[in-house]
Amino acid sequence: MKKTIMGLAIVCSSSAFAACPSNSKTIFSCTTTNNKVIQVCDSGNTIHYAFGKANISPELAISIPRNKVTTYQWQGIGRYENYAINIPNGKTIYRVNEGFDKITHQLTAGVEVSNNEKLLATVECNPNKKMINKLQGINLRSEM
């Protein structure tokens, strides 16, 4: 069953959503229209993913070795400029992504959750909130 929550983004410092270690850098953070936070942090050898309500412990927090996380980087062709990182947790993949339509100037971002290559959920960020997005050019292994 596919669950969709509509929306795009917020600045959420790691102090407001204490899901990432203090020595890490936030590479993606947004607030969904359901007022939950999606946050990805980089602490060098480890990528941290968290999801949940702001200012409380996250509903989900995982830490994955950097060499297990992959990225998709836009190749410079086409109307849709998009970037993503794929964070595995067993057979579940959290694909944190952002895209920009160069014609309509519409920005979208969020996370797609899949298991065994079946899409389980799409959670979009709130477009009326600020967002931290440093997915472009991130130094991770390219997805196959």
C-alpha positions, -999 to +999 in steps of 0.1 A: +000+000+000+014+033-010+011+061+015+017+097+003+021+128+024+022+160+003+044+190+007+085+205+008+110+217+037+124+235+070+157+244+085+160+221+114+193+224+133+206+193+150+199+210+183+162+212+175+160+176+164+187+158+184+189+128+160+225+133+148+257+133+167+271+168+177+302+162+155+282+157+123+270+180+095+234+182+084+233+174+047+195+173+044+167+185+067+131+194+061+097+194+078+068+175+062+033+189+060+025+165+088+051+185+109+076+156+111+113+161+104+134+143+078+171+147+087+203+133+072+237+140+088+273+131+078+298+124+106+327+113+082+326+075+082+288+073+090+256+087+075+227+092+100+191+092+090+162+103+113+125+108+110+100+119+135+083+149+153+105+179+160+119+184+195+114+148+207+133+116+201+129+105+164+105+076+155+133+062+134+170+068+137+196+047+119+234+051+114+249+034+083+286+031+073+293+057+046+305+030+021+270+014+022+252+047+012+249+055-025+240+087-044+223+097-076+236+129-092+219+147-121+238+142-153+229+176-167+204+164-193+167+171-192+142+194-176+143+178-141+175+184-121+175+158-093+198+144-066+193+116-041+210+095-015+200+059-008+203+048+028+199+011+033+185-005+065+183-042+058+161-047+028+145-013+033+159+017+014+153+053+024+158+074-007+162+110+003+158+132-027+153+167-041+143+178-076+139+210-095+118+214-126+137+239-147+106+250-167+080+254-139+107+263-113+090+239-088+112+224-062+102+190-046+120+170-019+114+142+005+120+105+011+108+074-007+107+043+014+109+009-004+114-027+006+125-054-018+122-028-046+085-022-037+076+014-029+060+016+005+057+053+012+065+087-002+068+115+023+072+150+008+086+181+024+065+211+030+072+237+003+063+266+027+092+257+051+129+262+048+151+233+039+188+223+043+199+205+011+235+196+004+228+165-017+243+180-049+279+169-053+280+148-021+310+125-021+293+091-020+295+060-042+272+063-073+242+040-073+244+011-097 
